[in-house]
Amino acid sequence: MKTHRLARVAEVVREVAASTILFDLRDPRVKNVTVTRAEVSADLQHAKVFVSVMGSQKQQRDAMYGLNNAAGFIQSKLADRLMPRFLPVLLFVEDIGVKKSIEVMRILAEERKLRGEAEPESSSTVDDTPSDGEDNTDEDAEADNADATDPAPGQPK
């Protein structure tokens, strides 16, 4: 089967699953859920819907249990939108990529904070004063740029 068709079907599955979870699903266990992507098998029989769930471990477990229980309802919404010969059976899988990226960002922020505290102030700050004793200001730089673009005296502009 052509890959662009699989990609289109996967995108429809992702859109329908996301909108159904957000607007139509009334299960109190399913909250703080983001649909990240969907993968459809080549024969369109199965679809994996990857979701990211924020919250405690118990909330994540409950949300995944609620999503897998609501898979039939979400499939019926998918059948309304998609008219294939076979409707893919949905399987919800937790996508841990978002959590890993958040954890990496947290670790990097901690490392920057530690490095900022551990480095001495004199080496971490840059001395902006010129070493030859000249005081270059923004007006001097603008005047230098203006001189470079102005023609020499006596030359036409």
MIBA-737003 format. One record per atom (N, C-alpha, C, O, CB): atom name; x, y, z. Coordinates in steps of 0.2 Angstrom, whole numbers. Last residue first. Glycine has a CB too. Example, Ala and Ser with C-alpha at 12.3 -4.5 7.8 and 13.67 -1.06 7.14 Angstrom:
// MIBA-737003
+----+-------+-------+-------+
: at :    xx :    yy :    zz :
+----+-------+-------+-------+
:  N :    64 :   -11 :    35 :
: CA :    68 :    -5 :    36 :
:  C :    64 :     0 :    39 :
:  O :    67 :     6 :    40 :
: CB :    70 :    -3 :    29 :
:  N :    66 :   -28 :    39 :
: CA :    62 :   -22 :    39 :
:  C :    66 :   -16 :    39 :
:  O :    71 :   -17 :    42 :
: CB :    57 :   -22 :    45 :
+----+-------+-------+-------+
//
This chain:
// MIBA-737003
+----+-------+-------+-------+
: at :    xx :    yy :    zz :
+----+-------+-------+-------+
:  N :   132 :   313 :   -24 :
: CA :   129 :   308 :   -20 :
:  C :   125 :   304 :   -24 :
:  O :   122 :   299 :   -21 :
: CB :   124 :   311 :   -14 :
:  N :   148 :   318 :   -30 :
: CA :   141 :   318 :   -30 :
:  C :   138 :   312 :   -26 :
:  O :   141 :   307 :   -26 :
: CB :   138 :   318 :   -38 :
:  N :   162 :   324 :   -20 :
: CA :   159 :   319 :   -25 :
:  C :   152 :   319 :   -25 :
:  O :   149 :   321 :   -19 :
: CB :   162 :   311 :   -22 :
:  N :   165 :   333 :   -11 :
: CA :   166 :   335 :   -18 :
:  C :   164 :   330 :   -23 :
:  O :   163 :   331 :   -29 :
: CB :   173 :   336 :   -19 :
:  N :   170 :   321 :     1 :
: CA :   168 :   328 :     0 :
:  C :   170 :   329 :    -8 :
:  O :   175 :   328 :   -10 :
: CB :   172 :   333 :     4 :
:  N :   164 :   304 :    -2 :
: CA :   170 :   309 :    -1 :
:  C :   168 :   316 :    -2 :
:  O :   164 :   317 :    -7 :
: CB :   176 :   307 :    -4 :
:  N :   148 :   298 :     3 :
: CA :   154 :   299 :    -2 :
:  C :   159 :   304 :     0 :
:  O :   157 :   308 :     5 :
: CB :   151 :   301 :    -9 :
:  N :   144 :   288 :    17 :
: CA :   144 :   295 :    13 :
:  C :   149 :   295 :     8 :
:  O :   155 :   293 :    10 :
: CB :   144 :   301 :    19 :
:  N :   146 :   276 :    22 :
: CA :   142 :   276 :    17 :
:  C :   141 :   283 :    13 :
:  O :   139 :   283 :     8 :
: CB :   135 :   275 :    19 :
:  N :   156 :   279 :    32 :
: CA :   157 :   274 :    27 :
:  C :   153 :   274 :    21 :
:  O :   155 :   272 :    16 :
: CB :   157 :   267 :    30 :
:  N :   149 :   288 :    40 :
: CA :   155 :   290 :    37 :
:  C :   157 :   285 :    31 :
:  O :   159 :   287 :    26 :
: CB :   161 :   291 :    41 :
:  N :   140 :   279 :    46 :
: CA :   137 :   285 :    42 :
:  C :   143 :   287 :    37 :
:  O :   142 :   289 :    32 :
: CB :   134 :   290 :    46 :
:  N :   148 :   271 :    54 :
: CA :   144 :   268 :    48 :
:  C :   142 :   273 :    44 :
:  O :   142 :   272 :    37 :
: CB :   138 :   264 :    51 :
:  N :   153 :   281 :    63 :
: CA :   157 :   277 :    59 :
:  C :   154 :   274 :    53 :
:  O :   156 :   274 :    47 :
: CB :   161 :   271 :    63 :
:  N :   141 :   284 :    69 :
: CA :   145 :   289 :    65 :
:  C :   150 :   286 :    61 :
:  O :   150 :   288 :    55 :
: CB :   148 :   294 :    70 :
:  N :   138 :   272 :    75 :
: CA :   133 :   275 :    70 :
:  C :   137 :   280 :    66 :
:  O :   136 :   280 :    60 :
: CB :   127 :   278 :    73 :
:  N :   149 :   272 :    84 :
: CA :   148 :   266 :    79 :
:  C :   143 :   269 :    74 :
:  O :   144 :   267 :    68 :
: CB :   145 :   260 :    83 :
:  N :   146 :   283 :    92 :
: CA :   152 :   283 :    88 :
:  C :   152 :   277 :    83 :
:  O :   154 :   278 :    77 :
: CB :   158 :   281 :    93 :
:  N :   134 :   279 :    98 :
: CA :   134 :   285 :    93 :
:  C :   140 :   285 :    89 :
:  O :   140 :   287 :    83 :
: CB :   133 :   291 :    98 :
:  N :   138 :   268 :   106 :
: CA :   133 :   267 :   100 :
:  C :   133 :   273 :    95 :
:  O :   133 :   272 :    89 :
: CB :   126 :   265 :   102 :
:  N :   155 :   271 :   110 :
: CA :   148 :   271 :   112 :
:  C :   144 :   269 :   105 :
:  O :   147 :   269 :   100 :
: CB :   146 :   277 :   115 :
:  N :   170 :   267 :   116 :
: CA :   166 :   266 :   110 :
:  C :   159 :   266 :   112 :
:  O :   157 :   261 :   116 :
: CB :   168 :   260 :   106 :
:  N :   183 :   274 :   123 :
: CA :   176 :   273 :   125 :
:  C :   172 :   273 :   119 :
:  O :   170 :   278 :   116 :
: CB :   174 :   279 :   130 :
:  N :   199 :   267 :   124 :
: CA :   194 :   271 :   121 :
:  C :   188 :   269 :   123 :
:  O :   186 :   264 :   126 :
: CB :   195 :   269 :   113 :
:  N :   208 :   259 :   131 :
: CA :   206 :   265 :   134 :
:  C :   201 :   269 :   131 :
:  O :   199 :   274 :   133 :
: CB :   212 :   269 :   136 :
:  N :   211 :   247 :   126 :
: CA :   216 :   252 :   124 :
:  C :   213 :   259 :   127 :
:  O :   216 :   264 :   125 :
: CB :   216 :   253 :   116 :
:  N :   201 :   238 :   129 :
: CA :   208 :   237 :   133 :
:  C :   212 :   243 :   131 :
:  O :   217 :   244 :   135 :
: CB :   211 :   231 :   131 :
:  N :   184 :   243 :   133 :
: CA :   190 :   242 :   128 :
:  C :   197 :   242 :   132 :
:  O :   197 :   245 :   137 :
: CB :   190 :   247 :   122 :
:  N :   173 :   234 :   143 :
: CA :   177 :   240 :   142 :
:  C :   183 :   238 :   138 :
:  O :   186 :   233 :   138 :
: CB :   180 :   243 :   149 :
:  N :   167 :   222 :   146 :
: CA :   165 :   226 :   140 :
:  C :   169 :   232 :   139 :
:  O :   168 :   235 :   134 :
: CB :   157 :   228 :   141 :
:  N :   171 :   207 :   152 :
: CA :   173 :   214 :   152 :
:  C :   172 :   218 :   146 :
:  O :   175 :   217 :   141 :
: CB :   181 :   215 :   154 :
:  N :   160 :   195 :   156 :
: CA :   164 :   198 :   151 :
:  C :   165 :   205 :   152 :
:  O :   160 :   209 :   154 :
: CB :   161 :   196 :   144 :
:  N :   160 :   183 :   169 :
: CA :   157 :   189 :   167 :
:  C :   162 :   192 :   161 :
:  O :   168 :   190 :   162 :
: CB :   156 :   195 :   172 :
:  N :   166 :   172 :   174 :
: CA :   160 :   171 :   170 :
:  C :   157 :   177 :   167 :
:  O :   153 :   177 :   163 :
: CB :   155 :   168 :   175 :
:  N :   177 :   175 :   180 :
: CA :   178 :   172 :   174 :
:  C :   172 :   171 :   170 :
:  O :   172 :   170 :   164 :
: CB :   181 :   165 :   175 :
:  N :   172 :   182 :   192 :
: CA :   177 :   185 :   187 :
:  C :   178 :   182 :   181 :
:  O :   178 :   185 :   176 :
: CB :   183 :   186 :   191 :
:  N :   164 :   173 :   199 :
: CA :   161 :   178 :   195 :
:  C :   166 :   181 :   190 :
:  O :   163 :   183 :   185 :
: CB :   159 :   183 :   200 :
:  N :   167 :   155 :   197 :
: CA :   169 :   161 :   200 :
:  C :   166 :   167 :   195 :
:  O :   166 :   167 :   189 :
: CB :   176 :   162 :   201 :
:  N :   155 :   142 :   196 :
: CA :   160 :   146 :   192 :
:  C :   161 :   153 :   196 :
:  O :   156 :   156 :   198 :
: CB :   158 :   148 :   185 :
:  N :   144 :   137 :   203 :
: CA :   151 :   135 :   204 :
:  C :   156 :   139 :   201 :
:  O :   162 :   139 :   204 :
: CB :   151 :   128 :   202 :
:  N :   133 :   144 :   198 :
: CA :   135 :   145 :   205 :
:  C :   142 :   143 :   206 :
:  O :   145 :   146 :   211 :
: CB :   130 :   141 :   210 :
:  N :   133 :   139 :   185 :
: CA :   132 :   146 :   186 :
:  C :   135 :   148 :   193 :
:  O :   138 :   153 :   195 :
: CB :   126 :   149 :   185 :
:  N :   132 :   125 :   187 :
: CA :   138 :   128 :   184 :
:  C :   138 :   136 :   185 :
:  O :   144 :   139 :   186 :
: CB :   138 :   127 :   176 :
:  N :   119 :   124 :   192 :
: CA :   125 :   122 :   196 :
:  C :   131 :   125 :   193 :
:  O :   136 :   128 :   197 :
: CB :   126 :   115 :   196 :
:  N :   112 :   129 :   182 :
: CA :   111 :   132 :   188 :
:  C :   117 :   131 :   192 :
:  O :   120 :   135 :   195 :
: CB :   105 :   130 :   192 :
:  N :   114 :   120 :   172 :
: CA :   116 :   127 :   171 :
:  C :   116 :   131 :   177 :
:  O :   121 :   135 :   179 :
: CB :   111 :   130 :   166 :
:  N :   109 :   108 :   178 :
: CA :   116 :   109 :   177 :
:  C :   118 :   116 :   176 :
:  O :   124 :   118 :   178 :
: CB :   118 :   104 :   171 :
:  N :    96 :   112 :   179 :
: CA :    99 :   111 :   185 :
:  C :   107 :   111 :   184 :
:  O :   110 :   114 :   188 :
: CB :    97 :   104 :   188 :
:  N :    93 :   112 :   165 :
: CA :    92 :   118 :   169 :
:  C :    96 :   117 :   175 :
:  O :    99 :   122 :   178 :
: CB :    85 :   119 :   170 :
:  N :    96 :    98 :   162 :
: CA :   100 :   104 :   159 :
:  C :    99 :   110 :   163 :
:  O :   104 :   114 :   164 :
: CB :    98 :   105 :   151 :
:  N :    85 :    92 :   169 :
: CA :    92 :    91 :   171 :
:  C :    97 :    96 :   168 :
:  O :   101 :    98 :   171 :
: CB :    94 :    84 :   168 :
:  N :    74 :    98 :   162 :
: CA :    75 :    99 :   169 :
:  C :    82 :    98 :   171 :
:  O :    85 :   102 :   175 :
: CB :    70 :    95 :   173 :
:  N :    76 :    93 :   149 :
: CA :    76 :   100 :   150 :
:  C :    77 :   102 :   157 :
:  O :    81 :   106 :   159 :
: CB :    69 :   103 :   148 :
:  N :    75 :    79 :   152 :
: CA :    81 :    81 :   150 :
:  C :    82 :    89 :   151 :
:  O :    87 :    92 :   153 :
: CB :    82 :    80 :   142 :
:  N :    61 :    79 :   156 :
: CA :    66 :    77 :   161 :
:  C :    73 :    79 :   159 :
:  O :    77 :    82 :   163 :
: CB :    66 :    69 :   162 :
:  N :    55 :    82 :   144 :
: CA :    54 :    87 :   150 :
:  C :    60 :    85 :   155 :
:  O :    62 :    90 :   158 :
: CB :    47 :    86 :   153 :
:  N :    59 :    71 :   136 :
: CA :    61 :    78 :   134 :
:  C :    61 :    83 :   140 :
:  O :    65 :    87 :   141 :
: CB :    58 :    80 :   128 :
:  N :    52 :    61 :   143 :
: CA :    59 :    61 :   143 :
:  C :    62 :    68 :   141 :
:  O :    67 :    70 :   144 :
: CB :    62 :    56 :   138 :
:  N :    39 :    65 :   140 :
: CA :    41 :    65 :   147 :
:  C :    49 :    65 :   148 :
:  O :    52 :    68 :   152 :
: CB :    39 :    59 :   151 :
:  N :    39 :    63 :   127 :
: CA :    37 :    70 :   130 :
:  C :    40 :    70 :   137 :
:  O :    43 :    75 :   139 :
: CB :    30 :    71 :   129 :
:  N :    41 :    49 :   126 :
: CA :    46 :    54 :   123 :
:  C :    45 :    61 :   126 :
:  O :    50 :    64 :   127 :
: CB :    45 :    54 :   115 :
:  N :    32 :    40 :   129 :
: CA :    36 :    42 :   135 :
:  C :    41 :    48 :   132 :
:  O :    45 :    50 :   136 :
: CB :    40 :    37 :   138 :
:  N :    16 :    36 :   126 :
: CA :    22 :    39 :   123 :
:  C :    26 :    43 :   128 :
:  O :    24 :    48 :   131 :
: CB :    20 :    44 :   117 :
:  N :     7 :    22 :   128 :
: CA :     9 :    28 :   131 :
:  C :    16 :    30 :   128 :
:  O :    20 :    26 :   127 :
: CB :    11 :    27 :   139 :
:  N :    -6 :    17 :   117 :
: CA :     1 :    16 :   119 :
:  C :     3 :    23 :   122 :
:  O :     3 :    28 :   119 :
: CB :     6 :    13 :   114 :
:  N :   -21 :    10 :   112 :
: CA :   -18 :    16 :   115 :
:  C :   -11 :    14 :   118 :
:  O :   -11 :     9 :   123 :
: CB :   -22 :    19 :   120 :
:  N :   -27 :     4 :    98 :
: CA :   -23 :     2 :   104 :
:  C :   -20 :     8 :   106 :
:  O :   -16 :    11 :   102 :
: CB :   -18 :    -4 :   102 :
:  N :   -41 :     0 :    87 :
: CA :   -36 :     5 :    91 :
:  C :   -33 :     2 :    97 :
:  O :   -36 :    -1 :   101 :
: CB :   -40 :    11 :    92 :
:  N :   -43 :    -7 :    72 :
: CA :   -43 :    -8 :    79 :
:  C :   -38 :    -4 :    83 :
:  O :   -32 :    -4 :    81 :
: CB :   -43 :   -16 :    81 :
:  N :   -49 :     1 :    57 :
: CA :   -43 :    -1 :    62 :
:  C :   -45 :    -2 :    69 :
:  O :   -49 :     2 :    72 :
: CB :   -37 :     4 :    61 :
:  N :   -61 :    -6 :    47 :
: CA :   -60 :    -1 :    52 :
:  C :   -54 :    -3 :    57 :
:  O :   -54 :    -9 :    59 :
: CB :   -66 :     1 :    56 :
:  N :   -61 :   -10 :    30 :
: CA :   -59 :   -12 :    37 :
:  C :   -58 :    -6 :    41 :
:  O :   -54 :    -2 :    40 :
: CB :   -54 :   -17 :    37 :
:  N :   -64 :    -1 :    20 :
: CA :   -67 :    -7 :    20 :
:  C :   -66 :   -11 :    27 :
:  O :   -71 :   -14 :    29 :
: CB :   -64 :   -12 :    15 :
:  N :   -67 :    16 :    27 :
: CA :   -63 :    11 :    24 :
:  C :   -67 :     4 :    24 :
:  O :   -72 :     3 :    27 :
: CB :   -57 :    10 :    28 :
:  N :   -72 :    30 :    30 :
: CA :   -76 :    24 :    27 :
:  C :   -72 :    19 :    24 :
:  O :   -72 :    18 :    18 :
: CB :   -81 :    27 :    22 :
:  N :   -71 :    40 :    44 :
: CA :   -68 :    37 :    39 :
:  C :   -72 :    31 :    36 :
:  O :   -75 :    27 :    40 :
: CB :   -61 :    34 :    42 :
:  N :   -81 :    46 :    52 :
: CA :   -77 :    50 :    48 :
:  C :   -73 :    47 :    42 :
:  O :   -72 :    50 :    37 :
: CB :   -71 :    54 :    53 :
:  N :   -87 :    35 :    58 :
: CA :   -91 :    41 :    56 :
:  C :   -87 :    45 :    51 :
:  O :   -90 :    48 :    46 :
: CB :   -94 :    45 :    61 :
:  N :   -76 :    28 :    63 :
: CA :   -81 :    25 :    57 :
:  C :   -85 :    31 :    54 :
:  O :   -86 :    30 :    48 :
: CB :   -85 :    19 :    60 :
:  N :   -72 :    36 :    73 :
: CA :   -68 :    35 :    68 :
:  C :   -72 :    33 :    62 :
:  O :   -71 :    35 :    56 :
: CB :   -62 :    31 :    69 :
:  N :   -83 :    34 :    82 :
: CA :   -82 :    40 :    80 :
:  C :   -77 :    40 :    73 :
:  O :   -78 :    44 :    69 :
: CB :   -79 :    45 :    85 :
:  N :   -80 :    20 :    85 :
: CA :   -86 :    22 :    81 :
:  C :   -86 :    29 :    79 :
:  O :   -89 :    30 :    73 :
: CB :   -92 :    21 :    86 :
:  N :   -67 :    21 :    91 :
: CA :   -68 :    18 :    84 :
:  C :   -74 :    20 :    81 :
:  O :   -74 :    21 :    75 :
: CB :   -67 :    10 :    85 :
:  N :   -71 :    27 :   103 :
: CA :   -67 :    31 :    98 :
:  C :   -67 :    28 :    91 :
:  O :   -67 :    32 :    86 :
: CB :   -60 :    32 :   101 :
:  N :   -78 :    16 :   108 :
: CA :   -82 :    22 :   107 :
:  C :   -78 :    27 :   102 :
:  O :   -81 :    30 :    97 :
: CB :   -83 :    26 :   113 :
:  N :   -68 :     7 :   109 :
: CA :   -73 :     5 :   105 :
:  C :   -77 :    12 :   103 :
:  O :   -79 :    12 :    97 :
: CB :   -78 :     0 :   108 :
:  N :   -59 :    13 :   119 :
: CA :   -57 :    12 :   112 :
:  C :   -63 :    11 :   107 :
:  O :   -62 :    13 :   101 :
: CB :   -52 :     6 :   112 :
:  N :   -62 :    14 :   132 :
: CA :   -66 :    19 :   127 :
:  C :   -64 :    18 :   120 :
:  O :   -66 :    21 :   116 :
: CB :   -65 :    26 :   129 :
:  N :   -52 :     6 :   138 :
: CA :   -59 :     4 :   139 :
:  C :   -64 :     8 :   134 :
:  O :   -69 :     6 :   131 :
: CB :   -62 :     6 :   146 :
:  N :   -41 :    13 :   135 :
: CA :   -42 :     7 :   132 :
:  C :   -49 :     4 :   133 :
:  O :   -51 :     0 :   128 :
: CB :   -37 :     2 :   135 :
:  N :   -43 :    25 :   143 :
: CA :   -43 :    25 :   136 :
:  C :   -44 :    18 :   132 :
:  O :   -47 :    18 :   127 :
: CB :   -36 :    28 :   134 :
:  N :   -43 :    19 :   156 :
: CA :   -49 :    22 :   153 :
:  C :   -49 :    23 :   146 :
:  O :   -54 :    22 :   142 :
: CB :   -50 :    29 :   156 :
:  N :   -30 :    15 :   156 :
: CA :   -35 :    10 :   157 :
:  C :   -42 :    13 :   154 :
:  O :   -45 :     9 :   151 :
: CB :   -36 :     8 :   165 :
:  N :   -24 :    27 :   155 :
: CA :   -23 :    22 :   150 :
:  C :   -28 :    17 :   150 :
:  O :   -30 :    14 :   145 :
: CB :   -16 :    19 :   151 :
:  N :   -28 :    34 :   167 :
: CA :   -30 :    36 :   160 :
:  C :   -29 :    31 :   155 :
:  O :   -33 :    31 :   150 :
: CB :   -26 :    43 :   159 :
:  N :   -23 :    25 :   177 :
: CA :   -30 :    26 :   176 :
:  C :   -32 :    29 :   169 :
:  O :   -37 :    26 :   166 :
: CB :   -33 :    30 :   182 :
:  N :    -9 :    28 :   175 :
: CA :   -12 :    21 :   174 :
:  C :   -19 :    21 :   173 :
:  O :   -22 :    18 :   169 :
: CB :   -10 :    17 :   180 :
:  N :    -9 :    42 :   177 :
: CA :    -7 :    39 :   171 :
:  C :   -10 :    32 :   170 :
:  O :   -12 :    31 :   164 :
: CB :     1 :    39 :   170 :
:  N :   -13 :    42 :   191 :
: CA :   -17 :    45 :   186 :
:  C :   -15 :    43 :   179 :
:  O :   -20 :    42 :   175 :
: CB :   -16 :    53 :   186 :
:  N :    -2 :    35 :   196 :
: CA :    -9 :    32 :   197 :
:  C :   -13 :    35 :   192 :
:  O :   -17 :    32 :   189 :
: CB :   -11 :    33 :   204 :
:  N :     9 :    43 :   194 :
: CA :     9 :    36 :   191 :
:  C :     2 :    33 :   191 :
:  O :     0 :    30 :   186 :
: CB :    14 :    32 :   194 :
:  N :     2 :    60 :   191 :
: CA :     6 :    55 :   195 :
:  C :     5 :    48 :   191 :
:  O :     2 :    47 :   186 :
: CB :     3 :    54 :   202 :
:  N :     4 :    69 :   175 :
: CA :     1 :    67 :   181 :
:  C :     5 :    62 :   185 :
:  O :    10 :    60 :   183 :
: CB :    -7 :    65 :   181 :
:  N :     0 :    67 :   158 :
: CA :     3 :    70 :   163 :
:  C :     0 :    69 :   170 :
:  O :    -6 :    68 :   170 :
: CB :     4 :    78 :   162 :
:  N :     2 :    56 :   144 :
: CA :    -2 :    58 :   150 :
:  C :     2 :    61 :   156 :
:  O :     7 :    58 :   158 :
: CB :    -6 :    51 :   153 :
:  N :     2 :    55 :   127 :
: CA :     6 :    57 :   133 :
:  C :     1 :    59 :   138 :
:  O :    -4 :    63 :   137 :
: CB :    11 :    63 :   131 :
:  N :    -1 :    42 :   116 :
: CA :    -3 :    47 :   120 :
:  C :     2 :    49 :   125 :
:  O :     5 :    44 :   128 :
: CB :   -10 :    45 :   123 :
:  N :    -3 :    34 :   100 :
: CA :     2 :    36 :   105 :
:  C :     0 :    42 :   109 :
:  O :    -2 :    47 :   106 :
: CB :     9 :    37 :   102 :
:  N :   -11 :    22 :    94 :
: CA :   -12 :    29 :    95 :
:  C :    -8 :    30 :   101 :
:  O :    -9 :    28 :   107 :
: CB :   -20 :    31 :    97 :
:  N :   -10 :    10 :    81 :
: CA :    -8 :    12 :    88 :
:  C :    -8 :    20 :    88 :
:  O :    -6 :    23 :    84 :
: CB :     0 :    10 :    89 :
:  N :   -21 :     0 :    73 :
: CA :   -19 :     7 :    73 :
:  C :   -16 :     8 :    80 :
:  O :   -20 :     6 :    85 :
: CB :   -24 :    12 :    71 :
:  N :   -25 :   -12 :    60 :
: CA :   -23 :   -10 :    67 :
:  C :   -20 :    -3 :    67 :
:  O :   -17 :    -1 :    62 :
: CB :   -18 :   -15 :    70 :
:  N :   -28 :   -14 :    47 :
: CA :   -32 :   -18 :    52 :
:  C :   -31 :   -15 :    59 :
:  O :   -35 :   -16 :    63 :
: CB :   -30 :   -25 :    51 :
:  N :   -21 :    -9 :    36 :
: CA :   -26 :    -5 :    39 :
:  C :   -30 :    -8 :    44 :
:  O :   -36 :    -6 :    46 :
: CB :   -31 :    -2 :    34 :
:  N :   -10 :   -15 :    32 :
: CA :   -16 :   -18 :    30 :
:  C :   -22 :   -14 :    33 :
:  O :   -28 :   -16 :    32 :
: CB :   -17 :   -25 :    31 :
:  N :     0 :    -9 :    38 :
: CA :     0 :    -8 :    31 :
:  C :    -7 :   -11 :    28 :
:  O :    -9 :    -9 :    23 :
: CB :     6 :   -12 :    28 :
:  N :    -6 :     0 :    53 :
: CA :    -2 :    -5 :    50 :
:  C :    -4 :    -5 :    42 :
:  O :    -8 :    -1 :    40 :
: CB :    -5 :   -12 :    53 :
:  N :    -2 :    17 :    58 :
: CA :    -7 :    12 :    56 :
:  C :    -3 :     6 :    52 :
:  O :     1 :     8 :    49 :
: CB :   -12 :    16 :    51 :
:  N :     0 :    27 :    72 :
: CA :     3 :    23 :    67 :
:  C :    -2 :    17 :    65 :
:  O :    -5 :    14 :    69 :
: CB :    10 :    19 :    70 :
:  N :     0 :    44 :    78 :
: CA :    -4 :    37 :    77 :
:  C :     0 :    33 :    71 :
:  O :     3 :    36 :    67 :
: CB :   -11 :    38 :    75 :
:  N :     4 :    55 :    91 :
: CA :     4 :    52 :    85 :
:  C :     0 :    46 :    84 :
:  O :    -2 :    43 :    89 :
: CB :    12 :    51 :    82 :
:  N :    -1 :    61 :   103 :
: CA :     5 :    64 :   100 :
:  C :     6 :    61 :    93 :
:  O :     8 :    65 :    88 :
: CB :    11 :    61 :   104 :
:  N :   -14 :    67 :   113 :
: CA :   -12 :    62 :   107 :
:  C :    -6 :    65 :   103 :
:  O :    -7 :    70 :   100 :
: CB :   -19 :    61 :   103 :
:  N :   -14 :    70 :   130 :
: CA :   -12 :    73 :   123 :
:  C :   -10 :    67 :   118 :
:  O :    -6 :    63 :   120 :
: CB :    -6 :    78 :   124 :
:  N :   -23 :    71 :   144 :
: CA :   -20 :    67 :   139 :
:  C :   -19 :    71 :   133 :
:  O :   -23 :    75 :   131 :
: CB :   -26 :    61 :   138 :
:  N :   -29 :    76 :   156 :
: CA :   -22 :    78 :   155 :
:  C :   -19 :    73 :   150 :
:  O :   -13 :    71 :   150 :
: CB :   -18 :    78 :   161 :
:  N :   -40 :    62 :   159 :
: CA :   -38 :    69 :   159 :
:  C :   -31 :    70 :   158 :
:  O :   -27 :    65 :   160 :
: CB :   -41 :    72 :   166 :
:  N :   -50 :    49 :   162 :
: CA :   -46 :    52 :   156 :
:  C :   -45 :    59 :   156 :
:  O :   -50 :    63 :   154 :
: CB :   -49 :    49 :   149 :
:  N :   -58 :    47 :   172 :
: CA :   -51 :    45 :   173 :
:  C :   -47 :    48 :   167 :
:  O :   -41 :    48 :   168 :
: CB :   -51 :    37 :   173 :
:  N :   -71 :    51 :   169 :
: CA :   -67 :    55 :   173 :
:  C :   -59 :    53 :   174 :
:  O :   -55 :    57 :   176 :
: CB :   -70 :    56 :   180 :
:  N :   -77 :    50 :   152 :
: CA :   -73 :    46 :   158 :
:  C :   -69 :    51 :   162 :
:  O :   -65 :    54 :   160 :
: CB :   -69 :    41 :   155 :
:  N :   -82 :    56 :   141 :
: CA :   -85 :    58 :   148 :
:  C :   -82 :    54 :   154 :
:  O :   -84 :    55 :   159 :
: CB :   -92 :    58 :   148 :
:  N :   -77 :    62 :   126 :
: CA :   -76 :    57 :   131 :
:  C :   -78 :    59 :   138 :
:  O :   -75 :    65 :   140 :
: CB :   -69 :    54 :   131 :
:  N :   -78 :    73 :   118 :
: CA :   -84 :    68 :   118 :
:  C :   -83 :    63 :   124 :
:  O :   -88 :    61 :   126 :
: CB :   -85 :    65 :   112 :
:  N :   -67 :    82 :   117 :
: CA :   -73 :    84 :   118 :
:  C :   -79 :    79 :   119 :
:  O :   -84 :    81 :   122 :
: CB :   -75 :    87 :   111 :
:  N :   -54 :    74 :   119 :
: CA :   -55 :    81 :   121 :
:  C :   -62 :    83 :   122 :
:  O :   -64 :    86 :   127 :
: CB :   -52 :    86 :   117 :
:  N :   -57 :    62 :   112 :
: CA :   -54 :    62 :   119 :
:  C :   -56 :    69 :   122 :
:  O :   -58 :    69 :   128 :
: CB :   -47 :    60 :   120 :
:  N :   -60 :    67 :   100 :
: CA :   -65 :    63 :   104 :
:  C :   -63 :    63 :   111 :
:  O :   -67 :    64 :   115 :
: CB :   -65 :    56 :   101 :
:  N :   -49 :    73 :    95 :
: CA :   -55 :    77 :    96 :
:  C :   -60 :    73 :   101 :
:  O :   -64 :    76 :   104 :
: CB :   -58 :    79 :    90 :
:  N :   -40 :    62 :    95 :
: CA :   -38 :    68 :    99 :
:  C :   -45 :    72 :   101 :
:  O :   -46 :    74 :   106 :
: CB :   -33 :    73 :    96 :
:  N :   -45 :    54 :    86 :
: CA :   -44 :    51 :    93 :
:  C :   -43 :    58 :    98 :
:  O :   -46 :    58 :   103 :
: CB :   -38 :    47 :    93 :
:  N :   -46 :    61 :    75 :
: CA :   -52 :    59 :    77 :
:  C :   -51 :    57 :    85 :
:  O :   -55 :    59 :    89 :
: CB :   -55 :    53 :    73 :
:  N :   -32 :    64 :    73 :
: CA :   -36 :    69 :    73 :
:  C :   -43 :    67 :    77 :
:  O :   -45 :    70 :    81 :
: CB :   -38 :    72 :    67 :
:  N :   -27 :    50 :    71 :
: CA :   -24 :    55 :    77 :
:  C :   -29 :    60 :    78 :
:  O :   -31 :    62 :    84 :
: CB :   -17 :    58 :    75 :
:  N :   -34 :    46 :    60 :
: CA :   -35 :    42 :    66 :
:  C :   -32 :    47 :    72 :
:  O :   -36 :    47 :    77 :
: CB :   -31 :    36 :    66 :
:  N :   -29 :    55 :    51 :
: CA :   -36 :    55 :    52 :
:  C :   -37 :    52 :    59 :
:  O :   -41 :    54 :    63 :
: CB :   -40 :    52 :    47 :
:  N :   -15 :    51 :    51 :
: CA :   -17 :    58 :    53 :
:  C :   -24 :    58 :    54 :
:  O :   -26 :    62 :    59 :
: CB :   -15 :    63 :    47 :
:  N :   -17 :    38 :    45 :
: CA :   -14 :    39 :    52 :
:  C :   -16 :    46 :    55 :
:  O :   -17 :    47 :    61 :
: CB :    -6 :    38 :    52 :
:  N :   -21 :    41 :    33 :
: CA :   -26 :    38 :    37 :
:  C :   -23 :    38 :    44 :
:  O :   -27 :    39 :    49 :
: CB :   -26 :    30 :    35 :
:  N :   -10 :    48 :    28 :
: CA :   -16 :    51 :    28 :
:  C :   -21 :    48 :    33 :
:  O :   -24 :    51 :    37 :
: CB :   -19 :    52 :    21 :
:  N :     0 :    37 :    28 :
: CA :     1 :    43 :    32 :
:  C :    -6 :    47 :    33 :
:  O :    -7 :    50 :    38 :
: CB :     6 :    48 :    29 :
:  N :    -6 :    28 :    19 :
: CA :    -5 :    26 :    26 :
:  C :    -4 :    32 :    31 :
:  O :    -7 :    33 :    36 :
: CB :     1 :    21 :    27 :
:  N :    -4 :    36 :     8 :
: CA :   -11 :    34 :    10 :
:  C :   -11 :    32 :    18 :
:  O :   -15 :    34 :    21 :
: CB :   -14 :    28 :     6 :
:  N :     9 :    37 :     7 :
: CA :     6 :    43 :     8 :
:  C :    -2 :    41 :    10 :
:  O :    -4 :    45 :    14 :
: CB :     6 :    47 :     2 :
:  N :    13 :    23 :     4 :
: CA :    14 :    26 :    11 :
:  C :    11 :    33 :    12 :
:  O :     9 :    34 :    18 :
: CB :    22 :    28 :    11 :
:  N :     2 :    11 :    -3 :
: CA :     6 :    17 :    -3 :
:  C :     7 :    21 :     3 :
:  O :     2 :    21 :     7 :
: CB :     3 :    22 :    -8 :
:  N :     4 :    -6 :     0 :
: CA :     0 :     0 :     0 :
:  C :     4 :     6 :     0 :
:  O :    10 :     6 :     3 :
: CB :    -5 :     0 :     6 :
+----+-------+-------+-------+
//
